[in-house]
Amino acid sequence: MSDEDDFLSEESYEFEFEDEDDDVIQSEVPDQDSTENKYYYAKSLKEDSLDAASEQMKALIAAADPNEDVEWIFKARKQLAKMAYHQGRFDDVLEYIGSLIQLLPKLNGNYAEDSISKLLHRYSACNDQQFVLRMYDVIVSHLQDSMASAVSGQRLWIRINMNRLRNFLDNGPLDECSSLIAAINSKLESVSESTQNSYILDIIAAEIEYTFKTDINLSRLSYLHRKASKVSSTITHPRVMGVIRECSATIHFYRRNFETARVEFYEAFKNYDEAGSDTKKKILKYLSLCSLLTENEVNPFESQETQSYAALPEYRNLIELVNCCETLDLKGYLYVLEKMKTENDALIHDRIFENASGHILHNIKVRLLLNLLKAYKTIRFDSVIRKLQLESEAHLEDLLIKMANQGNYHSIKVDFANKFIEIQSSKKEFLPSTLTASDVQNNLRILLAVGFNGLWTDSADTSNAMDIDYCPENKEQDAKCAQSVINSVIFPGNVHIRFFDWAKIGSLVEEWFGYMKNTFPALVRTTVTQKEKVFSEQQEDTAQTQNAVADESNDGEDEVLDKVESLQRWAKKIQSELR
């Protein structure tokens, strides 16, 4: 059945309740002159002539009692709006919608709200965005005049403006969103708690989307996410939950909590998938990036839920990047990035991808450098720069410093003067792992008790003591030095033992000891993933096979050379005998 046949034969989903009325009417003897009968007669004419049906509907409205037949007048005007819309007479549609809104105060609140919601769903799908915007303006203006004070009117106002906001977010202009969001939030403050709970998550999700489309303000996103977390709503649309999950994932991503971001993006993907939203395609890309950042062994494109997306052209470059990361193919990774720029891949302009690709590139270089440090005892800067495709020594030094601060390597010595890296057999800990703040305090007591003269003083010969300028004119600094525990250890002459308040010393030593421990980053134990292990074994097998082939080839060559040499010796021997 064509769309036109369906339009002419049924009231469709939003008028199913009228079909039930038809069953009731068939069991009763209808009044030929009743408004109800006139309505169904006019409706039946749509199959033959929309113009004739429209004339009958207008005649019904003119003859009906405005107080007794409000519901039938309302239905007739809905039919007039539908027929005008089908004929492309959008100005007439807006006029009929305006007259519909004026009748809402005389109808049951739930029926009125449900009817307008279905009307919005039908006409907001129109391709003519000017008509859609005018429709929202007409509905809102008439609604404010007719029933703004009623509870159902407030709910309708919120629902209509939420639809209006959704249209702006999807089609623009975005400049209208900010004021509309503020107006809806203001309206929610004046309605009942049940109404607030019905729409609060929707408006929060809409504001999150607006923030995504304009400027990612992390402080604002954090506020909106905390606000959403406090709402106790039992039934929430999966698309709304997807937006809130995406918000949480984005916050954690920019805070470099990549594992939490990966989990949240996965939940957002499932919500968008349940809602049938195309946003799930974008979220799957973010999920893949977070999996690379966390070095998760599970490839997102290998799960049952996402395998169908791997064949889509828009994921081709991303999948190549994933493969390059798994095999630590730095050259291939950089090549794919350049190809994405050349092809103007939409992902290359994404803010999250721009941020993630830099972190992923850093991780690849770190792993490659760690592999080099395992393979060589000493390696020069220029060799590392060439293998990691760094731009200069400054970039290598920056990489080494970052790795040291992150605790990525230990037991190595970096000689910046002679420009080489040396791997040491072992490295002593600066602070013993068993040392505690109480041990430091006890040692301090012992040093003071035995008359320790300071780190910079030779107790055997006081003439070798360091000449220290205490800046006597800086009284404020002297006062601070007099209260410093570490200063008393280095320069014990400043503070006498009897001035020590041991009750306060404990907290000061605890604070100092905490600073000292945090000065040295905790060592990160580099783990080899299962995929990297398999890839490494494959490389070793390939190398062994190549060596075996080379050995066989060399054996064959040696055998041939031996035969040639034997023939040459035999020929020379024959020649000598003939002579």
DOMARSE-697029 format. One line per 8 residues: their letters; for each residue z negated, x, y negated of C-alpha. Coordinates in steps of 0.02 Angstrom, whole numbers, plus 50000, padded with zeros to 5 digits. Each point is the difference from the previous one (the first is absolute). Example, Ala and Ser with C-alpha at 12.3 -4.5 7.8 and 13.67 -1.06 7.14 Angstrom:
<atoms>
as	49610/50615/50225  50033/50069/49828
</atoms>
This chain:
<atoms>
msdeddfl	50000/50000/50000  50048/50067/49829  49878/50021/49855  50081/49852/49914  49981/49888/50152  49820/50052/50016  49970/49962/49816  50079/49828/50015
seesyefe	49918/49946/50162  49821/50060/49981  49866/50028/49872  49970/50169/50084  49828/50076/50023  49925/49946/49835  50035/49816/50032  49949/49983/50180
fededddv	49861/49881/49951  50133/49878/49939  50079/49996/50173  49833/49941/50066  50005/49862/49869  50169/49949/50070  49921/49968/50171  49869/49889/49924
iqsevpdq	50128/49903/49901  50108/49968/50154  49854/49911/50084  49977/49884/49851  50113/49872/49918  50052/50085/49839  50005/49911/49833  50181/50013/49943
dstenkyy	49949/50001/49816  49854/50123/50019  50004/50169/49913  49975/50083/50167  50154/49918/50075  50103/50043/49846  49947/50181/50019  50057/50014/50181
yakslked	50161/49907/49963  50040/50122/49858  49955/50145/50112  50120/49941/50135  50144/50004/49874  49990/50190/49990  50106/50012/50157  50147/49916/49911
sldaaseq	49980/50035/49816  49871/50102/49905  50049/49915/49837  49971/49826/50073  49833/50055/50072  49950/50070/49830  50044/49837/49912  49895/49900/50123
mkaliaaa	49852/50119/49978  50011/49983/49811  50008/49810/50017  49846/50005/50112  49903/50100/49870  50052/49881/49860  49948/49845/50098  49840/50068/50079
dpnedvew	49825/49963/49937  49937/50162/49919  49823/49964/50058  50025/49925/50174  50152/50098/50059  49953/50175/49939  50024/50081/50170  50175/49927/50023
ifkarkql	50050/50049/49824  49938/50176/50038  50102/50006/50161  50155/49931/49913  49991/50135/49867  49982/50133/50135  50159/49932/50080  50089/50003/49832
akmayhqg	49948/50182/49975  50061/50047/50175  50169/49916/49976  50023/50078/49828  49956/50171/50072  50126/49976/50140  50134/49959/49870  49954/50151/49893
rfddvley	49936/49897/49852  49851/50112/49963  49960/49925/49830  49978/49830/50081  49892/50078/50135  49882/50068/49868  49993/49831/49914  49954/49912/50163
igsliqll	49869/50132/50042  49921/49974/49829  49988/49813/50029  49926/50034/50172  49859/50105/49927  49955/49860/49879  49964/49885/50149  49881/50120/50087
pklngnya	49838/49933/49921  50036/49829/50078  50021/50071/50177  49880/50062/50131  49951/50180/49958  50039/50077/50169  50165/49907/50016  50051/50053/49824
edsiskll	49954/50182/50030  50091/50004/50167  50157/49920/49926  50010/50121/49854  49971/50148/50116  50148/49947/50108  50104/49969/49846  49963/50178/49941
hrysacnd	50045/50069/50171  50167/49910/49996  50060/50040/49825  49926/50174/49977  50126/50061/50131  50144/49962/49880  50111/50148/49959  50006/49948/49817
qqfvlrmy	49846/50090/49934  50016/49921/49829  49983/49829/50080  49847/50059/50099  49915/50068/49844  50037/49841/49903  49933/49896/50145  49833/50093/49995
dvivshlq	49989/49977/49812  50035/49813/50014  49872/49974/50138  49863/50100/49912  50027/49916/49831  50000/49823/50071  49853/50040/50114  49893/50060/49856
dsmasavs	50035/49840/49904  49971/49880/50144  49856/50061/50109  49935/50169/49947  49820/49942/50008  50004/49930/50177  49949/50106/50149  50166/49974/50089
gqrlwiri	50087/50038/49837  49911/50167/49989  50049/50043/50177  50180/49951/49963  49999/50105/49842  49940/50152/50098  50123/49972/50142  50148/49975/49884
nmnrlrnf	49959/50155/49898  49975/50100/50160  50176/49951/50051  50059/50044/49826  49915/50170/50013  50079/50029/50170  50171/49966/49925  49969/50126/49861
ldngplde	49942/50132/50125  50154/49975/50109  50133/49977/49867  49924/50053/49833  49969/50018/49860  49840/50093/50042  49945/49991/49818  49950/49819/50029
cssliaai	49883/50042/50143  49856/50078/49906  49964/49850/49888  50026/49878/50143  49877/50095/50112  49871/49996/49860  50028/49812/49976  49978/49963/50186
nsklesvs	49842/50106/50010  49931/49909/49849  50037/49832/50080  49915/50052/50162  49838/50033/49906  49991/49817/49948  50037/49916/50168  49891/49961/50150
estqnsyi	49950/50132/50127  50108/49922/50135  50153/50009/49887  49959/50180/49957  49989/50048/50183  50168/49917/50032  50094/50105/49872  49898/50155/49959
ldiiaaei	50080/50111/50133  50173/49940/49950  49977/50050/49818  49921/50167/50051  50148/50037/50113  50121/49951/49861  49914/50118/49877  50005/50139/50130
eytfktdi	50188/49974/50019  50020/50002/49811  49905/50165/49992  50112/50072/50137  50157/49950/49904  49943/50068/49831  49884/50149/50016  49887/50049/50144
nlsrlsyl	49831/49997/49913  49877/50055/50133  49846/49944/49905  50074/49826/49979  50055/49993/50181  49826/50053/50056  49922/49862/49895  50118/49869/50071
hrkaskvs	49969/50058/50179  49810/49992/49976  50020/49827/49925  50104/49943/50149  49874/50073/50123  49863/49889/49928  50098/49839/50029  49951/49905/50157
stithprv	50156/49900/50039  50026/49935/50177  50187/49963/49989  50111/50122/49908  50189/50015/50004  50054/50158/50094  50109/50054/49854  49847/49998/49885
mgvirecs	49901/50102/50127  50147/50119/50013  49996/50032/49812  49812/50031/50002  50016/50118/50149  50142/50092/49913  49890/50017/49846  49860/50078/50104
atihfyrr	50123/50117/50086  50075/50056/49834  49829/50039/49928  49952/50105/50151  50169/50086/49999  49984/50062/49821  49822/50054/50037  50070/50101/50146
nfetarve	49906/49900/50131  50160/49999/50102  49925/49942/50165  49920/49846/49920  50162/49968/49905  50097/50008/50164  49888/49868/50080  50011/49887/49848
fyeafkny	50189/50015/49989  50011/49952/50183  49895/49844/49969  50107/49958/49848  50157/50019/50106  49934/49876/50128  49954/49875/49863  50171/50011/49916
deagsdtk	50084/49986/50169  49901/49842/50038  50048/49929/49830  50185/50042/50027  50003/50106/49842  50128/50139/49977  49863/50106/49921  49956/50051/50178
kkilkyls	50151/50118/49998  49928/50096/49853  49826/50004/50077  50070/50070/50162  50069/50147/49901  49829/50031/49922  49920/49987/50171  50119/50135/50064
lcsllten	49958/50115/49855  49813/49981/50028  50024/50036/50185  50083/50164/49951  49863/50041/49875  49864/49972/50130  50104/50090/50133  49979/49848/50111
evnpfesq	50085/50025/50167  50056/49818/50010  50173/49977/49924  49997/49833/49906  50180/49966/50051  49959/50013/50185  49880/49852/50006  50056/49833/50069
etqsyaal	49981/49915/49831  50110/50123/49906  50133/50058/50123  50125/49873/49934  49991/50078/49825  50046/50174/50059  50183/49947/50017  50013/49941/49818
peyrnlie	50100/50116/49885  49865/50003/49866  49882/50090/50120  50123/50134/50058  49948/50133/49874  49815/49964/50024  50014/50017/50189  50088/50168/49975
lvnccetl	49854/50056/49891  49878/49947/50135  50095/50101/50130  50004/50153/49887  49812/49989/49975  49967/49986/50186  50103/50157/50035  49941/50093/49843
dlkgylyv	50182/50014/49945  49976/50050/49819  50185/50028/49969  50044/49830/50073  49864/49914/49898  50065/50073/49836  50179/49956/50050  49955/49817/50030
lekmkten	49912/49990/49831  50156/50067/49914  50108/49878/50099  49890/49855/49943  50026/50053/49819  50188/50013/50026  50009/49830/50084  49884/49927/49867
dalihdri	49885/49934/50135  49883/49869/49925  49851/50085/50083  50027/50162/49903  49951/49909/49838  49844/49919/50075  49838/50064/49922  49905/50006/50163
fenasghi	50142/50093/50086  50010/50126/49858  49815/50033/50018  50000/50003/50190  50154/50111/50021  49915/50140/49903  49843/49991/50108  50105/49996/50159
lhnikvrl	50100/50152/49943  49837/50092/49965  49935/49956/50174  50158/50065/50083  49988/50165/49906  49815/50016/50043  50035/49976/50186  50146/50122/49995
llnllkay	49893/50129/49911  49860/49978/50126  50127/50027/50140  50058/50160/49915  49821/50061/49984  49976/49970/50186  50159/50095/50043  49974/50156/49891
ktirfdsv	49854/50113/49964  50070/50048/49830  50135/49912/49902  50071/50037/49829  50016/49875/49859  50190/50012/49991  50016/49957/50184  49890/49845/49980
irklqles	50094/49947/49843  50165/50012/50093  49941/49905/50154  49913/49861/49899  50141/49991/49872  49880/50023/49855  50065/50029/49825  49892/50149/49953
eahledll	49844/50100/50039  49905/49887/49881  50037/49852/50114  49939/50098/50151  49840/50050/49911  49973/49820/49948  50026/49944/50181  49877/50131/50065
ikmanqgn	49867/49952/49874  50019/49815/50041  49987/50038/50186  49843/50103/49970  49921/49862/49896  50041/49874/50135  49931/50113/50138  50168/50008/50089
yhsikvdf	49985/50182/50053  49868/50131/50035  49987/50177/50064  50142/50060/49889  50010/50118/49854  50122/49969/49857  50047/50158/49904  50074/49936/49838
ankfieiq	50022/50177/49933  50104/50067/50145  50069/49827/50040  49962/49978/50183  49890/49892/50112  49896/50081/50135  49920/49907/50144  49823/50059/50036
sskkeflp	49918/49992/50170  49845/49911/49938  49917/49943/49842  49816/50000/49964  49927/49846/49922  49939/50023/49821  49857/49880/50033  49933/49992/50178
stltasdv	50022/49827/50075  49815/49994/50046  49940/50041/49823  49908/49859/49910  49930/49975/49825  49823/50022/50067  50050/50171/50069  50062/50049/49827
qnnlrill	49837/49944/49922  49896/50097/50127  50106/50156/49971  49975/49979/49814  49812/49996/50023  50006/50158/50106  50110/50094/49875  49882/49958/49858
avgfnglw	49848/50044/50104  50065/50174/50045  50047/50036/49820  50188/49992/50017  50076/50077/49842  50167/49909/50002  50173/50022/50073  50058/50115/49861
tdsadtsn	49848/50118/50001  49973/50152/50112  49815/49987/50045  49994/50187/50041  50065/50054/49831  49973/49880/49856  50109/50107/49887  50152/49938/50097
amdidycp	49963/49820/49955  50137/49902/49915  49988/49993/49811  49996/49814/49964  50021/49919/49830  49895/49843/50001  50072/49938/49834  49828/49988/49917
enkeqdak	50070/49903/49853  50058/49856/50112  49833/49913/50025  50076/49846/50080  50088/50104/50132  49842/50101/50032  49905/49839/50033  50130/49945/50128
caqsvins	49998/50170/50084  49811/49995/50012  50012/49839/50101  50138/50061/50117  49948/50036/50179  50151/50109/50039  49975/50093/49837  49822/50040/50053
vifpgnvh	50066/50077/50161  50133/50106/49915  49893/50046/49849  49819/49980/50055  49936/50086/49845  50032/49841/49901  49879/49890/50096  49830/50047/50069
irffdwak	49949/49933/50168  49850/49909/49931  50113/49891/49891  50091/49929/50152  49968/49815/50030  50032/49992/50187  49991/49811/49999  50160/49996/49896
igslveew	50082/50150/50080  50044/49905/50159  50118/49878/49914  50078/50139/49897  50033/50107/50154  50071/49848/50090  50120/49971/49855  50052/50183/49990
fgymkntf	50024/50010/50189  50110/49845/49995  50109/50079/49866  50018/50159/50103  50049/49906/50158  50129/49895/49907  50076/50157/49923  50081/50043/50166
palvrttv	50112/49865/50076  49966/49946/50178  50126/50072/50121  50127/49875/50065  50035/50022/50184  50187/49984/50017  50046/49892/50148  50167/49996/50088
tqkekvfs	50066/49824/50030  50071/49951/50168  50176/49990/49927  49985/50173/49923  49938/50067/50166  50148/49924/50092  50121/50065/49869  49923/50174/50010
eqqedtaq	50015/49999/50189  50181/49946/49986  50035/50143/49881  49917/50123/50119  50101/49932/50147  50160/50016/49898  49956/50178/49951  49961/50046/50180
tqnavade	50164/49923/50059  50098/50095/49868  49912/50162/50048  50036/49968/50184  50183/49967/49963  50007/50157/49894  49919/50102/50139  50125/49934/50128
sndgedev	50141/50038/49880  49934/50176/49973  49983/50024/50188  50180/49947/50023  50058/50117/49862  49904/50145/50076  50079/49965/50169  50174/49999/49924
ldkveslq	49965/50162/49907  49940/50082/50160  50161/49952/50089  50108/50062/49857  49908/50165/49996  50019/50019/50190  50186/49967/49988  50018/50125/49859
rwakkiqs	49906/50134/50100  50106/49963/50154  50163/50012/49899  49947/50167/49925  49956/50066/50173  50172/49951/50068  50087/50082/49853  49903/50162/50025
elr	50043/50005/50186  50185/49971/49966  50003/50148/49886
</atoms>
